[in-house]
Amino acid sequence: MSRTDVTAFVALGANLGDAAQSLRDALTALGVAPGIRVVRTSSLYRTAPLESSGPDYVNAVAEVSTTLTAPALLDALQAIEEQAGRERPYRNAPRTLDLDLLLFGGALIDSPRLTVPHPRMGQRAFVLVPLAEIAPSLVSTVQLDAVADQVIEAL
């Protein structure tokens, strides 16, 4: 018996090297990963670092359909980050690639390794704006108004 497909949303970000190309490469890697199909992707956006330092970030959000469990999807995301040279020297360090699982169907997950919905997604324009582009029913005007002071520019 195969698992039923689950719709999940993944935030992508990078601010080291060719960040836009890193996101395009990550989307390609997601699309060929077993059990994952990329359904749609947002535009790329440029944002200033938030709670971080370094150059501006390039961000996007992807909707995926997956037969994986949430922990297995997280494993796949972390493997793609590792292939992109992701290092974690300290919290919110500049990065070659960051992939965050935002939503996993209607699941509520609170474990030491994974929290879904992502606990800070509602505080970040770099998540809400691209998410609203591809899944407007998931983002409210109130949420967008709350992050209106964060500068975000479509590329």
N, C-alpha and C positions, 0 to 999 in steps of 0.2 A: 504494500500500500504506500503510495507516495503522499507526501505532505501537500496540503493546500497552499497555494501561493498567498503570500502576505505582502501587502503594500507597505514599503518602508521609505523613509526620507533620510538622506545623508547630506550633511553639510561638508563642503570641501573648502579648504583654505590653504594658502601658502604665501610666504613673503621672503623667501630666499631663492636665489637663482632666477630662472625664467619661470616665475610663479604661474603665469597663464598657461604655459606649456605643461607644467607639472599637473595642473588641474585637468587639462585635456588628456594627458597620459593616464591619469588616475581614472577618468571616465572610461577610457578604453580598457584598462585593466578590470574595472568593475564589470564591464560588459562581457568579458570573456571568462570571468570567474565562475566556476561551477555553482549552479543553484541561484545565480543572480542574473536578472535581465534589467537593463536600464530602460525605463519607460519614457522619461523625459528629463530634460535638464534646463535649468534657468540660464539666463545670460550670465556672463562674468561681470563681477562688480569689483571696484577698487574701494578700499576703506582704510582709514588710519588705524594703527594698532590700538586695541582696546584692552586695558589691563596688561599691556605688553610693550615691547620696544622693537626697534628695528624699522626696516622699510615698510611702506604700505603693503597691505594684504590684497590678494586677489581671492575672491570668494564666489561660490555658487552653491546651489542645492540640486540634488538629483533625486528623482523618484525612481525607486527600483521595485521590482516584483521578485520575491525570493521564496524558495522552498526551504531555506535555512532557518534554524532557530535564531533568536536574537543573539545569544552568545556566539554561535557559529558565524553569524554575519559580522559581529564585532571582530572575531578572529580574522576573517577575510579582509576587513578594513585595515586592521593593524598590519597584516602581511603586506598589503599594498603600500602602506606608509613606510614600512621597513625597506621595501624594494626601492622606494624613492629616496632612501638615505635619511629618514626621519631619526633624529636624536632627541632625547628628552633630558638635557642637562639640568633644567630647573623648570618650575611651573611657568607656563605662558612664554617660554623661550621662543625666539624666532624659529621658523620651521620651513623645511623643504616641502612638507605636505602634512595636512591635518585632516582627518576624516572622522566626523562625529555622527553617530547614530542619533537622529533627532526623534523619530517616531517609528514605531514598529506595529503596524496595524492599530488596533485600539488598546494594545498592551500597556499595562502599568507595571514597570519593573523597578525594583529598588534593592539592588544587591551591592556588595562591596565593589564589584567590578563594573556594573552597568546600571545606569538610571535612565529610564525612558518613561515619559518624554524627557528630553534633555533638560536638566534643571535650570539652565541659564538661557535657553533659546528665546524666551520672551523678553529678554533684556538686550538683545543684540540685533541691530538693524541688518548686519551682514548675514543673519539667518532669516529674519522675518521678511525682508524685501524680496530676496530671491524665492523664498517659499511662497509668498503671496503671488509671485509671477506665475508659478506652475500649479499651485493649489490654493487659489484665492479663498476657498471655503474654510481653509484651516487657519486663516489669519484675520483678525478683526481690525477695524479702523482704530479702535481703542489701543490695541497692541502697537500698531504702526505709529500712532500719535505719541505713544510713550517713548519711542526711540527716534523721534523726529529730529532731535538735536545731534544725532550721530550722522556725520557726513558719509554718504555712500554715492558712488558714481558708476553708472553702467559703462562698460567698456565697449 
